Amino acid sequence: VQLQASGGGLVQAGGSLRLSCAASGNFASINNMNWYRQAPGKQRELVAVITSGGSTNYGDSVKGRFTISRDNAKNTVYLQMNSLKPEDTAVYYCNADYISDSWHNTWGQGTQVTVSS
């Protein structure tokens, strides 16, 4: 299974961006789809999680500003990011749990988000 992320870019503080991540390949189903981010010199942190049933959870730093959603028919997860801050600058990675012969976890290639002040 491959995850292809897109939608990153440069935006001013207070602006918005929408990230997408599409899964492709051979799998029976996808369970959780997640967004992580990693800023320079920092550990990778969990941004948001969405289950196959649509339940969501967010990191404290993005609650109320970011919204995760998914389109199961398209095997795609989205991250709508509003009220962006310079501290949101990071490489954003999508991640998914899927089942083929057994459960697996896979990562996308990352997309850069830069928020200028």
N, C-alpha and C positions, 0 to 999 in steps of 0.2 A: 504494500500500500504506500502510495506517495501522497504527501500533503504539499500543495502549492499555495503559498501565501502571496497576497498582493495588496496594494492600497496604501503603502507607506509613503512618506514624503516629508517635505518641509512645510511647517505651518506656524503662524504667529500665535503667541499666547492668547488664550481665549477662543481659538478656532476649533474646528472639528475635522476629523478624518474618519473614514470607514475602512476597516481592514476586512479582507475576505480570505478564506482558506478552503480550498476544495480538495476532497479526497478522491483518489482514483486507484484502480487496481482490483485485485481479487479479494473480496471479503464477504462474509455473510451479513454482518451488521456492525455498526459503530455504536459504542456506548458513549462514554463521556468525550466531549470535545472541549479543549481548553486553550486558553491563551496565556503565555508566559512572556516576561520581558527581562532583558538583561542590559543594564546600563554599564558604561565603561568603569572597570574597577569594582563592580558590585556583583553579588551573587544573583543568579537567575531567580526571579520571584513569580509566583502565581498571580495572574491578573484576574482571570474569570474562568468559571467552569459552567458548562451546560450539559445536562444529562440527555439521554435519548428521549425522555419524556418532557423535556423542556424546563426542568428545575434548574435554577441558577444560583451561583454564589460568587462573591467578589472579594478581592483584596481590599483592605480598609482604605488604602490610599486612592482608590478609584470609585468607591461607592458613591452613587448619586451622579456620577459624571459619565461613566462607561456603561454600555449595555451590550450584553452578549446575546446572540440569537442564532438559530440554525434553520436550514431548509433540508429536511431529511430526504426529500425527493432528489435534491441536487447534491447530497452529501457535502454540504458546505456550511461552514460556521462563519459568523460575522462578528466584528467588534466595532460598535459605534462609539467613538470617543469624542466627547464634547467638553467644553471648558478646559481645553488642554493647557497644561502648565509646563514650564521648562523642565521640571523634574520628571515629566513623563517621557523625556527623550531617552530612547533605548532601541535595541533591536527586539522586535516582537516576534515570538515564535508560536506557531500553533502546534497542537499536540492532540493525539487521539488514541483511545483504546478501541481496538477492533477485534473481531473474531473471524478467523478463517479455519485453520485446523485446530487452533487453540487461541487463547487470548494473547494479544500482542499490544505493544505501545509503540507509537512512531512519532517522529518530529518532522515539521516542515523546515525549510531552509532559512527562515527569518526574513523580516522586512524592517527596514530602518525607519523610525519615526523621530523627527527632529523638531523640537518646539523652540522657537526663538522668543526672547523676551522683548 
